[in-house]
Amino acid sequence: MTTDTTAYDLFIDGEFVASDEDERIDVEYPYDGTTWATVPSGTTADVDRAVDAARRAFADETWAELLPSERAAVLEDVADAIDEHADELAELETRQNGKLIREMSSQMGGLGEWFRYYAGQCRTLEGRTIPAESKDGQLFTHVKKEPYGVVGAVTPWNSPLLLTVFKLAPALAAGCTFVHKPSSYTPVSALRFAEILHEEGGLPAGVYNVVTGAGSVVGDALVNHDDIDKVAFTGSTEVGRRISADAGESLIPASLELGGKSPNIIFPSADLDNATNGVIKGIFAATGQTCLAGSRVFVHEEIADEFVDRFVERATDIDLGDPMDPETEMGPVAFRDQWETDVSYIETGVEEGATLEFGGDQPDDLPGECFLQPTILTDVENDMTVAQEEIFGPVASVLTFSDEAEVLELANDSQFGLAAGIWTEEMRQAHRVADALEAGTIWVNEYRTLSFNAPFGGYKDSGLGRENGLEGLEAYLQEKTVWFDLSGTVDDPFKLG
């Protein structure tokens, strides 16, 4: 279905510019399938132009050589500009991927805080001195931190701007410049975001560039570009492996935030009202389309029946509908291919012995082709496909356990290690379990909360590196060691040390 559409161009060197070719990509509203925007299907030549602009902005002292206080001031202005346009950006996000407007409004309302936090880091970033261990101490040695240079970033469709800012804010604070390839499903918000950051936030031309297009063309060209100094990626583990291999071939660092199959563990002492809310939040909020979704629900066998009854009762009451309506509680899957993937996993789960406790169908009373009921599978074993592979949809697998040792073994028996939830009123148990779980983020009696000042990333196949917090800034800095001789005499040239 097509309605009035807005045609966007690429954003390169501080302005909108046409692509090297005429081919374009439609952007649809998942709620009803209407096309509301088009963007260029970029080319390798477009990537070259964007990287050249970012390199000039980095090399000609436009950005990296600003005083820390000057760079911080720009980031604070950027934060103010984002605040002023939060409602507009939230609507763009929802129209692209069908996430709830109330969730996107909350995300966009807090997005400026990432830039304010890293503006503060600009002013406090320091190096260090190292005591001399040779020449009788007559050496002065210091370590300074410098930006890598031009960053190539590839981001997904599920939380487009938030996951972009996880990379962009610390990269800019470090003094890097940025070329961004957003998902072809959600490219519009990035283009508008770049415009706001430059025109109203005062970001110099060339510091943040956006090239839309296919991952196989624009993404590959960006990741493999000879003039990219660092790669940052959020997406599937499969694609992350390829990007890591490409970065390794180029000998440049890569930050990878990848897939997840996170356990949400409910012990007998848990407050079941809170635990049920937390499980709903972990899997059905955002229609399950989040890398940290608590898609493996482990429930102690003593309370399993009671919990499942509560879980199903709550699932039946979830209000599906137009994500632009603030009363809607769950929107559509972002696009039809993902819907078909989700349904295929449900069918596989039943074929392997799981029970379809609730859901699994497309409601008849809603438009489009992308709605899927919140789905609960019980009688799931940990070696089933639905318990091991990332589904990326509103599908919860419920498993039972008998004791703490068993659930730790089951929870850690996964290729992934992004996040985990623990529901218990016994705090000693909470500490023991949190220490033993193989995951980068652990929530106790809560789920799916993040902050600009807390590092986020995964163990095992869930990625490499950390975003947010001081660790997120360090990812865009490299160390330089500088030695000064204070003795006035050069040692034996054939003796090292």
C-alpha angles and dihedrals in degrees: 000000000000131000132167108320135203117218116218129192132210119280111229131157094357099311145069112266134178120254123253088248135039100233114117140194124228119228114209135197104236093211095071106358096248118153109230105164143019130208133188120274092228128219138215087260089057089052089051090054093049094047091047090053092049091048092051091049090051097042102042095059092254092130120351094053096051114115111263090247090052093051090046091053091054092049090051090051088049089053091052091050091051091051091053092052099037095114093049093048091047091055092049091051092051094046090054103047107010097243116153115279089223091057093045091047089054092047095048092044090060099037095094090062090071089061093044091051093050091043085062090051090055089064097045103039108123140175127215143231125237124215112244117247097185141049089038090292093303094135130092112206127181136174121217130186122231133181118260092230125231115024123204111205130188117189136186135239103245101077100003105176098031092054090044091053091050083069105026100052097054092038091056092044089054090053098254125137123226144225114188131199108190123194115281088234094056110027102126100074091054092053093049090043091055091050092051093047093053103036100038104015094051096235108163119248114275097021095104119025129176125204116181125202147089120332090228090059112023096026094048093045091051098046092046098041114131092224099052114106100188138013126216120188140174118187144076123351090236093058091039090060091054093047091048090051091049092048090048090053088053092042094233127131120259129199111205126189104183143165133325144197098188124194120227106197123200118194125195093257093057122120096246094205090057093041092052091049090048094050091048089050091048099052114014099038107092087018088277090292098133131100092230095051112147091232097153108067111192113194126183110247092238092065101024098106094047092046094048090051090053092043094052093044091054092045092054090056097052109120111228118194149096107356089213088066109089089215094060113106101190129023133196129291106269098249141357098256090057090047090054090049091052093049091048090056091050091052091048091051092054091045089054093052107274120135119236097227096174142350128004097142139097110245115244096217099061130080129242129027103273109077118112126178117243102269130212122191119191132184087048120162120209094243094056118111092244090056096048109035127066109249100181095208142085095292122125123192113206117206129175132221138186105213145001096267092052095050092048090054091048095044093050093045093095138096088232132073110173105122145341140193128218123197114192140118091214104092095191088057091047091055093046093049095043090053093049099046116098100225138109097230127035125187122196114203090344137068141202101015122140137173139195091241099049119080117241129194144102149268124230115352092356092086152271127281132005135271127207127025124047089313089061091057093046089058090070097045132078127198127243121193117208122194125199121191111219098177099073091225128098114220127235103305090220093056121077121209 
